[in-house]
Structure formats: C-alpha cells, structure tokens
Amino acid sequence: MHGEVQSPQYPRPYPPNLMRQWDLWVPEGFQIQLTLKHLDIKTSDGCHQDSLTVLYDQKVLGKFCGQGRSSDHPSKKPILSPGNRLTLIFQTSDSTPEQQQHIGFSATHKAIDIDECSKPDPGDGLGPLCSQLCVNTPGSYRCSCHNGYKLHLDQRTCVLSCSGCIFDKREGRLSSPGYPQPSPPFLSCKHIISVEPRFTVILNFTGNFHIDSVDTQEGPSCLHHWLQVTVPGREPMKLCGAKSPGLIATNSNTVRLDYHTDEEGLSNGWSLEYSTHSELCKLLCLFGCCCLSRVQEARECDQWQWHMILCQIKKLTGCGEPEPLLNGRVTFLSGSQNQYLSVIQYHCNEPFYYLAGDINATFTCQADGKWKSNHNSDITPTCIPVCGQPTKRISVYQRIIGGSDAPDDTIPWQVMMNIEGGRGGGMIIADRWIMTAAHVVSNQGILASNDTVKVYTGVTDIKRDMSSPVYAASVHVHPQYNNPNYVDYNNDIALIKLRDPITFNSSVMPVCLPAEGATYQTGNMGLVSGFGIIKTNDSRMVLTNKLKYVYVPLVDQDTCNNSISVSKTKLTNIPSLTNNMFCAGIPEGGKDSCQGDTGGPFVLSDSGRYWAAGIVSWGVECGQQGTYGVYTKVTNYLNWIHKTMQEN
C-alpha cells in the first residue's frame, strides 16, 4: 500500500492554468504517510497563486510552495493523515510558459498501521480503550482479558466470566462465583438450564444460602443483590435473604438464573443441585406449565409453588418454519425442528443490506405457537439496502485528462436505459426506483409508455455485461416540467418505478439521496458517469460501449450564467439557468457529460458515502472551452421524490 504522486510533466516545468486532485485511500485502521521528496513551486504570498494543498476531510493539513529554504516549504518531514484518506490538490496560475521554469513536486505515500494501543485512553469519555490487555493488529486492535475473565459486549471491558452457561444435562450443580467465599461486586451472571421438552426441572438449594437484603415490614427486600429465577411465561421470582428456598419444582424444561451484585452490601452466595423428571401429562398450558388436575374446562398447574394459574388445554406443538427474510437468512441458535423454546436469529446479506433499526433480531418459539422477539413482537424484521458505498473505489482522479473507463463495481448505481431505441442514463435510488432526467422519458411532451422503457443494471461493458432488462411499472415526470421544444429544462427530473425489485450486490447498489440541507460548494469535485458520446482519436463522435467516468468541479452560479449569456449571443434556442440547476466543468474544456449521458448521475462524496447531487440535464456543445455541463439540483426535489415513492 504505497505509491508516488508527481505534478504534471515532472521533472519538466509544469503548465499554467492547472488544477489536479488526487484522493488517496488506505484500509480502515491505517494512516497515510506523505513525504515530499522534491518541491519547486512558484513562491507567492500565502501560496496564493501556485500551490500544493494537502487536506483531510476538507481540513487543510498544509499548503506549500517555494523552494528549499522558503518559509512555505515543508522540508522533507513526513505528513501523517489523521485517518485513512488524504487529498492532494495542485493548482497553478496563468503564468506565461516561457517565464515559468518551476518543475512542481514529487511525493511518495505509504500506509502506516495505527497503533491504537499506544493511546490507552481514546478520550471518548468511556474510559480506557481496553480494561485489561490491548493487542495491536494490522489495521486494527483487539482487547483481551486475564484468565477467569471474559470480554464484555462493548469489546473493551473485562468482566468476571459467569454468564452464557447453558446446562443441557438432566442433572447438575451450580453455585455463585467463588462460593462459599463472598461474591465479588458488580456481578451480572446468567445461567440457563434447558433439557428436552418431555422433562421438567427441579431446583434443590443446598448448603448455606445468603444474598444481601434490606429488612422491611413485608420481609427481605432484594434491593442491591438478588438471584432471579425465571421460567418462560411466568412472573420472575427474586430470591435474597438468609433463608434457603429449598426445593422448587418449576414444571418447565427451561429455567434461567440471573445473579446480580453491586458495590453495596455483601453476599456469601448460594449453591444448588438440579434434577429432572418426566412429565406426568402431555398437555401444556399457554404459559408452558404442565397441568395435572382438571378444573371444569381448564387445567390447574397446582404443583407450581409461586402462583396458581388456570390455563386452557393446549397440545404440545411447535411454531412451524420461521418466516423467511428477504435479502437475509435465518440461523438456529438453540433447539431444532422449530420446537417450543427454540431460538433463531435473522441476519441480512451484508455488506449490501442491514437490519432496520440495527436491532438484535433474535426470536423464540413461544407456547402460543408463534415466533416472538425479545420485545414480544411476532413481526419479521426488514433488511434495508446500504447506499452509496461501493465495494471498490476509484482511488485517483484528475481534471486534465479524465474520461476513463470505469472499473467494475465502482459505480454500481449507474443504469443504462433504452427508451424507444434511444439511449439514456439513470441511477438506482431504491430497489424498485430509478431517478433520471424528465427529457429522457418525455419526447416533445409525450411520455414514453412503460413497455418501451428498458433498464439495464450492473453494466460497465455493453458487449460483455448486457443481460435481460428490467421494465418499468410506471413513469413519473415532475408535474412542473414543460419542455416540448427542448428550450426549458427547469424541473428536469423523473422517477421510474420498476415492475420487479432489484437484488443488490457488488455491481448493483443504490446511491444515497441527499441529506436535508446538503450543500453544494464551489470547487468540490463530483463524479459524472455514463454511456454517452465520446470523441475518438480521429475526432469522430461515437457512442461508447464502456461506462465512462470523469471528475469535474462545481462551478459558481454567476460564472456559469455568464458563460451561457455568451453562448446566447452566438447561438439560438439556448436554455436559461435556473435555481433548480447547477453547473460543473472546467473552463478550458475537455471532459464533460454529453448526449447519451443525460439522466445519469452527478455524485458527491461525504465521509466515504456517495450521494446523488445532480442529474445530467443539458449543456452547450459538450466539453467546449468556456462552457459547462448543467445538472438538475436534486436537493430541491427531495419532498417530491419521497412523496412520489410513498404514494406509488
């Protein structure tokens, strides 16, 4: 993970009127070390004219110019990025080439492993990075514990290991940690006894029993320390004090024991033996207990020592197959054949989907024959698509050449559309929704019929990747779009609902919609892609068979307006720029979106996640000097987009 970056034409003098940008990426857990081997950039006050700027997440780490001993020269001291990415911007002024003999710069970069363990307190207010042992690993770290402790769910705190024990034998012995010695403070122990459904568990507390309690008029109160005995479907029972509970017949094949202590008080602990016996009947109450005597049309669980519960007769049945999870899967954590108290967990197909609400999707087969979550819900969770995070990234981009072939899986939201024989672009924003330009699906005011709209996904090479298209179920043009003569591109936006949902993978993935209040900052580099017209080596204009991309900067609205005003003095029927549009491009011309690209995406990146900033709309002569591409400003239409998708 290393490389070299040099200014254009290095070691010959660099050209004037130049802006070039490099985005360097390394995996998470690494930093980038940048070393300037040579720097020879024209000196100016504050490096205002020619400069090399180094940024991390829009924060300037250094701006350099000059030679050798100048004040703005960084010497050869390496620059270390705070995180796993770094941006370099090289900018030159309009110097006369004959007078400009500065040769620019040459720099090397390499990945440096971050030693997280060297900073034991990360400063997040949660205490040490690891409470006991910290082990640095390439690109990351892990916490470890001394013998007799285990790692807490927070993956940083070590706690006494007394949880997660499942006892599935028909008899056994349990006790508090360190028994008969006093129990340590801050315990949170969990033990589960789970045997075959045709057996029930009997608890027999033996030896001394002492759990700290507070004396009240009603008896001992389990305020700080307690042992809680829980049977499915029953009210949990808290035990404390100095009197042994003795023998408890649970009438259940599953029992959970939770032992809690804190810094208040002192407990000497407890010890028990458990055994099992075969059920005397094959009937099960709604609460999971075995009924032994008939009371009218119900059965009474009269051996239950804590409560007398009347329940309807119910045969011992399972829950049936769990509901399948779309774009996910089901795994069994315990039990089999969907029996009572079997436990399952839902997982989404990562990294393309995640569970809605980031919940713990664990379900248990209950006595009423339903799979229910920890929150007593029987609703199957939902997998939500991940947006704007391709599995591969375009690591370096430039303004001078641009227009490169897109590597596979780097722009997975791009779609190619064939509408009545014509080619256009679009972008995936949901599993059944495509966003494009209104003029792509509307010809002289006539909307394309659903059957003529063919959408191709996951394509970077038309000759290699073309498969069966996805057809439109409905086409929705913005209600205020009115452009029968192609001279008014205001509100140039449309949504296409697909007949069938798309399954996402590395080559097909949605782009994010903008966040509320997303900003468009002049000079920010945006990624434009499409299958439009390109110029060949012999200057012919042809449609490309490969997905092309180019990075172009956002242009100030006044600058773009002036450019369009100049074009109107030379040409007729030039559209006007509105506040629903923005421009991007470079004044010297070169790479730009063109016919066939229309409707395609202009995306910006925020913290590594791409979002749809614009839609390729129109322009004056593709890539000509002094002209810019014009794009529909997506943020102005968020309410209409959400409303259209919700109502259709």
C-alpha distance (Angstrom), angle and dihedral (degrees) to the residues before:
residue distance angle dihedral
M1 . . .
H2 3.79 . .
G3 3.76 139.8 .
E4 3.79 148.9 152.2
V5 3.80 132.5 -99.9
Q6 3.81 123.8 -163.5
S7 3.77 135.6 177.4
P8 3.83 115.8 -105.6
Q9 3.83 114.2 -76.5
Y10 3.83 91.9 7.4
P11 3.05 125.0 -163.7
R12 3.83 86.2 28.5
P13 3.84 119.6 70.4
Y14 3.76 113.2 -73.1
P15 3.85 120.6 -116.1
P16 3.84 124.4 -107.5
N17 3.84 127.6 -110.0
L18 3.76 92.9 34.0
M19 3.78 135.2 148.4
R20 3.77 120.5 175.6
Q21 3.76 128.4 169.9
W22 3.80 132.7 -163.2
D23 3.81 124.1 -166.4
L24 3.80 111.4 -159.4
W25 3.83 119.7 -162.9
V26 3.78 133.7 -176.0
P27 3.84 128.1 174.9
E28 3.80 120.9 -79.6
G29 3.80 112.2 -82.1
F30 3.81 93.1 40.4
Q31 3.80 134.0 92.7
I32 3.79 128.5 -149.9
Q33 3.79 118.7 -118.5
L34 3.81 111.1 -157.7
T35 3.82 119.2 -166.6
L36 3.82 121.0 -171.9
K37 3.81 104.3 -144.0
H38 3.80 93.2 -179.0
L39 3.80 133.9 7.7
D40 3.81 125.4 -175.2
I41 3.82 110.2 155.7
K42 3.80 125.6 149.3
T43 3.80 110.0 -90.7
S44 3.81 119.8 -121.0
D45 3.79 135.6 158.5
G46 3.81 106.5 -74.3
C47 3.83 88.2 -8.2
H48 3.81 85.9 -80.0
Q49 3.81 95.6 154.5
D50 3.81 113.1 33.6
S51 3.81 117.1 14.7
L52 3.78 149.9 147.9
T53 3.83 110.8 -134.4
V54 3.82 122.8 -165.3
L55 3.82 116.0 -159.3
Y56 3.77 139.6 179.0
D57 3.84 115.5 -162.5
Q58 3.84 91.4 -22.3
K59 3.85 90.4 -49.7
V60 3.80 112.8 122.7
L61 3.82 111.4 -127.2
G62 3.80 93.0 178.4
K63 3.78 144.1 -18.5
F64 3.81 114.4 -152.5
C65 3.78 140.7 -171.2
G66 3.82 138.6 140.8
Q67 3.78 131.4 57.2
G68 3.79 138.6 -78.1
R69 3.78 106.1 -42.7
S70 3.82 101.3 17.1
S71 3.81 117.2 125.2
D72 3.80 92.8 -115.9
H73 3.81 93.4 52.5
P74 3.86 113.5 105.8
S75 3.82 94.3 -152.6
K76 3.80 110.8 -144.8
K77 3.79 97.4 -57.1
P78 3.84 107.4 132.1
I79 3.80 120.9 -114.0
L80 3.82 113.3 -135.5
S81 3.82 119.9 -156.2
P82 3.84 116.7 -134.8
G83 3.82 90.0 -134.0
N84 3.80 141.7 10.9
R85 3.81 100.0 -66.1
L86 3.78 139.0 58.3
T87 3.80 133.9 -176.2
L88 3.82 125.9 -149.7
I89 3.81 121.2 -165.7
F90 3.82 119.9 -172.1
Q91 3.81 113.5 -167.4
T92 3.82 129.7 178.8
S93 3.81 133.1 -173.0
D94 3.79 130.7 -130.0
S95 3.81 96.2 -83.4
T96 3.79 119.5 160.8
P97 3.85 105.4 -100.3
E98 3.81 92.0 -135.6
Q99 3.82 90.7 56.8
Q100 3.79 97.0 42.3
Q101 3.81 113.9 82.9
H102 3.81 100.5 155.9
I103 3.81 112.0 124.0
G104 3.83 100.8 -154.0
F105 3.79 123.2 -136.0
S106 3.78 146.5 -49.6
A107 3.80 120.8 -154.1
T108 3.79 138.1 172.5
H109 3.79 127.1 -149.7
K110 3.77 134.2 -167.4
A111 3.81 139.4 172.0
I112 3.81 116.6 -100.2
D113 3.79 119.6 -163.4
I114 3.80 112.0 -121.7
D115 3.81 110.4 -126.9
E116 3.79 97.8 -144.8
C117 3.81 90.6 175.8
S118 3.80 91.4 63.3
K119 3.81 87.7 72.1
P120 3.82 102.7 50.3
D121 3.83 91.9 179.6
P122 3.83 109.9 53.0
G123 3.80 91.3 -168.0
D124 3.81 95.1 -122.0
G125 3.80 93.3 123.6
L126 3.82 92.7 -110.8
G127 3.79 96.2 102.5
P128 3.82 128.1 -116.7
L129 3.79 120.4 3.6
C130 3.82 88.0 -121.0
S131 3.79 122.6 13.0
Q132 3.83 93.2 -145.9
L133 3.83 120.6 0.3
C134 3.82 129.0 13.6
V135 3.81 119.2 -164.3
N136 3.80 118.0 -168.0
T137 3.82 114.7 -142.0
P138 3.83 130.3 -178.3
G139 3.78 106.2 -75.4
S140 3.79 94.7 -4.3
Y141 3.79 145.8 20.9
R142 3.77 139.4 -124.5
C143 3.77 134.8 -149.0
S144 3.79 121.2 -129.6
C145 3.79 135.4 -173.1
H146 3.77 138.9 -138.7
N147 3.80 119.3 -104.7
G148 3.80 112.4 -69.9
Y149 3.81 94.2 29.4
K150 3.76 132.4 87.7
L151 3.77 135.0 -156.9
H152 3.79 116.6 -93.7
L153 3.82 121.1 -129.4
D154 3.81 88.3 -98.3
Q155 3.84 86.0 68.6
R156 3.82 91.2 -133.3
T157 3.82 108.5 66.0
C158 3.81 123.8 75.8
V159 3.80 116.4 -145.0
L160 3.78 132.7 -179.6
S161 3.79 107.9 -82.1
C162 3.78 106.1 -117.4
S163 3.82 104.3 118.1
G164 3.72 138.8 81.3
C165 3.80 94.8 43.8
I166 3.79 114.2 146.4
F167 3.81 116.7 -168.1
D168 3.80 111.1 -159.8
K169 3.84 99.9 163.5
R170 3.82 118.5 104.5
E171 3.80 91.8 -115.2
G172 3.76 137.1 19.6
R173 3.80 149.5 135.6
L174 3.83 131.5 -102.7
S175 3.79 134.0 -179.9
S176 3.78 141.3 169.3
P177 3.85 116.2 -87.0
G178 3.81 111.3 -78.1
Y179 3.83 93.9 5.1
P180 3.03 126.7 -158.4
Q181 3.82 85.1 27.9
P182 3.85 117.1 77.3
S183 3.77 115.4 -78.2
P184 3.84 117.8 -106.1
P185 3.82 117.3 -113.5
F186 3.80 124.0 -103.5
L187 3.79 95.1 35.0
S188 3.77 120.4 161.8
C189 3.80 104.6 175.7
K190 3.78 126.0 172.9
H191 3.80 125.4 -169.5
I192 3.80 125.5 176.4
I193 3.80 124.8 -161.9
S194 3.81 109.1 -162.2
V195 3.81 122.7 168.4
E196 3.80 134.4 164.8
P197 3.83 114.3 -55.2
R198 3.84 93.3 -114.0
F199 3.82 91.5 63.3
T200 3.81 131.7 69.0
V201 3.80 127.6 -149.2
I202 3.83 126.0 -120.6
L203 3.82 118.7 -164.7
N204 3.83 118.8 -152.2
F205 3.83 115.7 -172.4
T206 3.80 109.1 -149.9
G207 3.80 132.4 -177.7
N208 3.78 125.2 13.6
F209 3.80 117.1 -16.0
H210 3.79 118.5 -159.1
I211 3.80 126.8 155.4
D212 3.80 117.0 163.3
S213 3.83 113.7 -104.5
V214 3.80 141.3 170.8
D215 3.80 116.1 -120.5
T216 3.80 115.5 -125.3
Q217 3.81 134.3 167.0
E218 3.81 88.8 -98.0
G219 3.81 92.1 50.9
P220 3.80 134.8 -96.9
S221 3.83 115.2 -5.3
C222 3.81 117.4 -150.6
L223 3.81 95.4 -140.6
H224 3.82 105.0 144.6
H225 3.82 106.3 7.0
W226 3.79 129.8 33.5
L227 3.79 147.7 150.4
Q228 3.81 110.0 -136.8
V229 3.81 119.0 -159.1
T230 3.82 113.5 -160.1
V231 3.78 128.5 -173.9
P232 3.84 117.8 -175.9
G233 3.78 111.9 -93.3
R234 3.82 94.4 11.8
E235 3.77 134.3 102.0
P236 3.83 107.3 -97.0
M237 3.82 116.0 -111.6
K238 3.83 120.6 -138.4
L239 3.80 116.4 -151.8
C240 3.80 126.5 -163.6
G241 3.81 140.6 133.9
A242 3.80 129.4 68.4
K243 3.82 99.7 -69.2
S244 3.79 116.7 97.5
P245 3.83 115.6 -126.0
G246 3.80 87.7 -140.0
L247 3.80 114.8 -166.0
I248 3.83 121.4 7.0
A249 3.81 120.3 -175.7
T250 3.82 103.7 -159.5
N251 3.83 98.5 -173.3
S252 3.82 86.3 -145.0
N253 3.77 135.8 98.7
T254 3.82 91.2 -139.7
V255 3.81 128.4 56.7
R256 3.79 129.5 171.1
L257 3.81 122.4 -154.0
D258 3.83 119.3 -163.4
Y259 3.81 117.7 -173.0
H260 3.82 117.2 -167.8
T261 3.81 132.4 -177.3
D262 3.80 133.1 166.4
E263 3.79 136.2 -176.0
E264 3.81 93.6 -77.5
G265 3.82 119.2 87.2
L266 3.79 132.4 -9.2
S267 3.82 130.8 -95.4
N268 3.81 127.0 -166.5
G269 3.80 89.8 -158.3
W270 3.80 136.6 -137.7
S271 3.78 144.2 -92.9
L272 3.80 131.5 -154.7
E273 3.77 143.2 175.4
Y274 3.79 120.8 -147.2
S275 3.77 130.0 -157.6
T276 3.80 135.5 175.1
H277 3.78 137.4 -137.4
S278 3.77 133.4 -169.0
E279 3.80 116.3 -96.2
L280 3.80 115.2 -100.7
C281 3.80 92.3 -143.3
K282 3.79 139.1 28.0
L283 3.79 96.3 -135.8
L284 3.78 122.3 102.7
C285 3.80 129.4 -158.4
L286 3.75 121.0 -134.0
F287 3.79 85.8 -104.0
G288 3.80 94.9 53.8
C289 3.81 100.4 -106.1
C290 3.79 125.5 127.4
C291 3.81 114.0 -111.5
L292 3.80 116.3 -139.0
S293 3.82 107.1 173.7
R294 3.79 133.6 41.5
V295 3.79 121.1 -120.2
Q296 3.82 108.3 -177.1
E297 3.84 105.6 -65.7
A298 3.78 94.9 -16.2
R299 3.76 136.8 61.4
E300 3.78 126.4 -122.2
C301 3.81 121.9 -139.5
D302 3.78 91.5 -140.8
Q303 3.81 96.4 163.8
W304 3.79 91.6 62.0
Q305 3.78 104.0 106.7
W306 3.82 99.0 -158.8
H307 3.81 105.4 47.7
M308 3.80 138.7 8.3
I309 3.80 104.1 -129.3
L310 3.80 125.7 -174.9
C311 3.78 113.5 -151.7
Q312 3.77 140.3 174.7
I313 3.80 119.9 -107.7
K314 3.77 111.7 -96.1
K315 3.78 127.6 172.0
L316 3.79 117.2 -125.1
T317 3.80 103.6 -95.5
G318 3.81 138.3 156.2
C319 3.80 131.8 -126.8
G320 3.79 102.5 -105.7
E321 3.78 124.2 -127.6
P322 3.84 113.9 -26.7
E323 3.79 115.7 -110.8
P324 3.82 108.8 -91.8
L325 3.80 116.1 -113.3
L326 3.81 116.0 -127.7
N327 3.81 108.8 -125.3
G328 3.79 89.9 2.8
R329 3.78 143.7 67.0
V330 3.81 143.2 -126.6
T331 3.81 126.3 -124.1
F332 3.82 128.4 -173.0
L333 3.80 114.7 -124.9
S334 3.82 95.8 -179.0
G335 3.79 139.4 -6.2
S336 3.78 126.0 27.4
Q337 3.79 141.9 -127.7
N338 3.84 89.6 35.0
Q339 3.81 91.9 -76.0
Y340 3.78 126.7 169.2
L341 3.83 110.2 -69.3
S342 3.82 93.3 13.9
V343 3.81 109.5 146.6
I344 3.80 126.0 -142.6
Q345 3.79 134.1 179.0
Y346 3.81 129.6 -151.2
H347 3.81 120.7 -139.5
C348 3.81 130.2 -175.1
N349 3.81 123.8 -134.8
E350 3.79 99.6 -96.4
P351 2.99 140.5 -124.1
F352 3.80 89.6 20.8
Y353 3.82 98.1 50.0
Y354 3.81 137.4 28.3
L355 3.82 133.6 -167.3
A356 3.80 114.3 -91.8
G357 3.78 110.1 -107.1
D358 3.82 90.4 10.0
I359 3.81 88.1 -98.6
N360 3.80 130.9 170.5
A361 3.79 97.4 -110.0
T362 3.81 98.7 -157.6
F363 3.84 117.6 144.5
T364 3.81 131.0 -172.1
C365 3.80 128.0 -155.6
Q366 3.82 103.9 -116.1
A367 3.79 130.3 -157.3
D368 3.83 91.4 -103.6
G369 3.81 89.1 65.7
K370 3.82 95.7 -106.3
W371 3.78 133.0 117.4
K372 3.80 106.8 -123.1
S373 3.79 133.7 -177.0
N374 3.78 127.6 -130.4
H375 3.81 86.4 -90.3
N376 3.81 91.2 54.8
S377 3.80 92.8 -108.7
D378 3.80 122.7 140.5
I379 3.82 94.1 -165.1
T380 3.81 113.6 117.7
P381 3.84 111.8 -123.1
T382 3.79 123.1 -114.3
C383 3.80 130.9 -123.0
I384 3.82 113.4 -135.2
P385 3.83 120.7 -155.1
V386 3.80 118.3 -113.3
C387 3.82 110.3 -125.7
G388 3.78 134.9 -153.3
Q389 3.80 97.8 4.4
P390 3.82 110.7 109.4
T391 3.79 117.7 -167.2
K392 3.83 89.2 -127.0
R393 3.78 128.1 40.0
I394 3.79 136.9 -154.1
S395 3.80 98.2 -119.7
V396 3.82 104.0 -168.5
Y397 3.77 130.1 30.2
Q398 3.78 135.6 176.3
R399 3.79 140.7 -166.9
I400 3.78 100.6 -144.4
I401 3.81 101.9 61.3
G402 3.85 107.2 10.1
G403 3.77 123.0 141.2
S404 3.79 96.7 101.6
D405 3.80 132.5 163.0
A406 3.81 110.1 -92.4
P407 3.84 113.3 -120.3
D408 3.80 115.4 -126.2
D409 3.85 116.6 -82.2
T410 3.84 94.7 12.4
I411 3.84 98.3 103.2
P412 3.84 101.4 26.7
W413 3.85 94.7 159.6
Q414 3.83 92.6 64.1
V415 3.81 116.2 109.0
M416 3.78 130.2 -175.9
M417 3.78 117.0 -143.9
N418 3.76 131.5 -159.9
I419 3.79 110.8 -159.8
E420 3.79 116.7 179.3
G421 3.82 89.3 -29.9
G422 3.79 95.7 -48.0
R423 3.80 124.8 112.5
G424 3.80 125.8 -127.8
G425 3.77 141.1 155.0
G426 3.77 136.7 -121.4
M427 3.78 143.3 161.4
I428 3.81 135.3 -121.0
I429 3.83 113.1 -117.6
A430 3.85 99.2 164.3
D431 3.81 138.2 2.9
R432 3.84 91.5 -87.5
W433 3.81 102.4 23.1
I434 3.82 134.1 84.4
M435 3.81 123.1 -174.0
T436 3.80 118.9 -150.6
A437 3.81 142.0 143.7
A438 3.79 118.9 -68.0
H439 3.82 93.3 -129.1
V440 3.83 89.8 59.5
V441 3.83 91.8 64.8
S442 3.82 97.9 30.0
N443 3.81 122.1 66.5
Q444 3.83 114.8 -168.1
G445 3.78 90.4 -26.6
I446 3.84 94.8 -47.4
L447 3.81 114.9 118.2
A448 3.80 117.2 -134.4
S449 3.80 114.4 -111.6
N450 3.80 118.0 -112.5
D451 3.81 94.0 -113.6
T452 3.82 92.3 57.3
V453 3.81 94.6 54.5
K454 3.81 109.7 91.6
V455 3.81 118.5 -179.8
Y456 3.82 122.1 -162.4
T457 3.83 118.7 -164.5
G458 3.81 133.0 -169.0
V459 3.81 93.7 24.8
T460 3.80 123.8 144.4
D461 3.83 96.7 148.5
I462 3.81 116.0 36.7
K463 3.81 94.1 -159.4
R464 3.81 92.3 50.1
D465 3.82 107.3 31.3
M466 3.80 107.5 36.3
S467 3.79 112.1 125.6
S468 3.78 136.0 155.1
P469 3.81 111.9 -38.9
V470 3.79 126.9 -124.8
Y471 3.81 112.9 -122.2
A472 3.77 129.6 -139.1
A473 3.79 122.2 -105.4
S474 3.81 91.8 -170.1
V475 3.81 139.7 -8.4
H476 3.81 121.4 -141.7
V477 3.82 120.4 -166.7
H478 3.80 119.4 -170.8
P479 3.84 106.4 -92.5
Q480 3.83 92.7 -128.0
Y481 3.80 96.1 51.7
N482 3.85 108.6 113.9
N483 3.79 114.8 164.4
P484 3.82 111.4 136.4
N485 3.83 93.3 149.9
Y486 3.84 97.7 38.2
V487 3.81 94.7 -114.9
D488 3.83 99.8 105.4
Y489 3.81 115.4 57.2
N490 3.81 96.2 168.0
N491 3.86 111.6 135.7
D492 3.82 90.6 13.7
I493 3.80 96.6 171.1
A494 3.80 135.2 113.3
L495 3.81 138.7 172.9
I496 3.79 126.4 -143.4
K497 3.78 119.9 -157.4
L498 3.82 112.1 -153.2
R499 3.79 125.3 -136.0
D500 3.80 91.8 -130.3
P501 3.81 130.8 29.9
I502 3.81 120.2 -108.8
T503 3.80 121.0 -122.1
F504 3.79 108.9 -138.5
N505 3.79 126.1 -132.3
S506 3.80 138.3 147.4
S507 3.82 93.4 -61.9
V508 3.84 98.2 38.4
M509 3.81 118.8 49.0
P510 3.82 136.0 136.7
V511 3.79 124.5 -108.2
C512 3.82 116.9 -129.4
L513 3.76 121.0 -103.7
P514 3.82 114.1 -124.6
A515 3.78 119.2 -86.1
E516 3.79 117.6 -115.6
G517 3.79 107.7 -81.9
A518 3.82 95.3 16.1
T519 3.82 110.4 169.3
Y520 3.82 132.6 -136.7
Q521 3.81 108.2 -146.9
T522 3.79 119.6 -165.3
G523 3.80 110.7 -111.8
N524 3.82 96.3 24.6
M525 3.78 110.1 135.0
G526 3.79 116.9 -120.2
L527 3.80 129.2 -166.3
V528 3.83 116.1 -126.4
S529 3.80 121.2 -174.2
G530 3.78 139.7 175.0
F531 3.80 151.6 123.7
G532 3.82 95.0 -101.3
I533 3.78 136.2 130.8
I534 3.81 118.9 -50.7
K535 3.81 132.5 -176.5
T536 3.83 114.9 -114.8
N537 3.80 125.5 -144.5
D538 3.82 89.7 -93.7
S539 3.86 90.2 52.3
R540 3.81 95.5 -106.5
M541 3.83 117.6 143.4
V542 3.83 111.8 -129.9
L543 3.80 138.1 160.6
T544 3.78 111.3 -102.3
N545 3.79 123.0 -125.7
K546 3.79 92.2 -155.0
L547 3.79 129.5 68.0
K548 3.80 108.1 -104.2
Y549 3.78 129.1 -161.7
V550 3.78 136.1 -170.3
Y551 3.80 133.8 179.7
V552 3.81 114.4 -134.0
P553 3.82 130.2 172.4
L554 3.79 126.1 -116.6
V555 3.80 111.0 -104.1
D556 3.80 127.7 -141.4
Q557 3.84 111.2 -100.6
D558 3.84 93.7 -126.0
T559 3.80 91.5 51.1
C560 3.79 90.6 52.0
N561 3.82 92.8 46.1
N562 3.80 90.5 53.2
S563 3.81 90.5 50.4
I564 3.82 91.4 51.9
S565 3.82 91.1 46.9
V566 3.82 89.4 55.4
S567 3.82 90.3 49.8
K568 3.82 90.7 51.4
T569 3.80 90.0 59.4
K570 3.81 89.9 57.9
L571 3.81 104.0 33.3
T572 3.79 137.6 36.2
N573 3.80 130.5 -128.5
I574 3.81 94.1 29.4
P575 3.84 110.6 161.6
S576 3.80 121.8 -126.1
L577 3.79 127.7 -113.4
T578 3.83 115.3 -116.1
N579 3.81 134.6 -174.9
N580 3.83 87.6 -100.0
M581 3.81 89.0 67.8
F582 3.80 138.5 60.7
C583 3.80 134.4 -169.4
A584 3.78 134.4 -129.1
G585 3.76 134.4 179.0
I586 3.79 143.4 82.3
P587 3.81 124.6 -77.2
E588 3.80 94.2 -129.7
G589 3.81 90.3 58.2
G590 3.78 125.7 -136.6
K591 3.76 117.0 126.3
D592 3.77 121.7 35.8
S593 3.79 140.7 138.1
C594 3.82 113.8 -84.6
Q595 3.81 143.8 175.3
G596 3.78 110.2 -37.1
D597 3.80 90.7 29.4
T598 3.82 92.1 75.1
G599 3.77 114.3 122.1
G600 3.79 90.5 25.2
P601 3.82 128.0 125.2
F602 3.78 132.0 -81.0
V603 3.81 103.6 -171.1
L604 3.80 134.8 -175.2
S605 3.80 126.7 -159.0
D606 3.80 125.1 -126.8
S607 3.83 117.1 -177.8
G608 3.79 91.0 -24.6
R609 3.83 95.3 -48.8
Y610 3.82 119.2 110.1
W611 3.82 120.3 -139.1
A612 3.79 131.9 -171.2
A613 3.80 105.7 -105.2
G614 3.80 98.6 162.8
I615 3.80 149.0 3.0
V616 3.82 120.2 -131.1
S617 3.82 102.2 -108.2
W618 3.82 118.4 156.3
G619 3.79 145.6 -36.7
V620 3.80 144.7 177.1
E621 3.82 109.8 -98.7
C622 3.82 109.8 -26.4
G623 3.79 114.6 -92.2
Q624 3.83 96.8 -12.6
Q625 3.80 119.5 153.8
G626 3.79 112.6 -90.2
T627 3.83 95.0 17.3
Y628 3.77 132.1 99.9
G629 3.80 139.1 -158.1
V630 3.82 115.4 -105.3
Y631 3.81 120.9 -141.7
T632 3.80 135.8 -171.2
K633 3.82 109.1 -109.7
V634 3.82 104.0 -124.3
T635 3.82 96.4 -165.0
N636 3.82 89.6 68.0
Y637 3.82 90.6 62.3
L638 3.80 105.0 45.0
N639 3.83 93.9 112.2
W640 3.81 91.8 50.5
I641 3.83 92.1 46.2
H642 3.81 94.1 51.3
K643 3.81 93.0 42.9
T644 3.82 92.9 49.9
M645 3.80 93.1 48.8
Q646 3.82 93.3 46.6
E647 3.80 95.0 48.3
N648 3.80 96.4 45.4
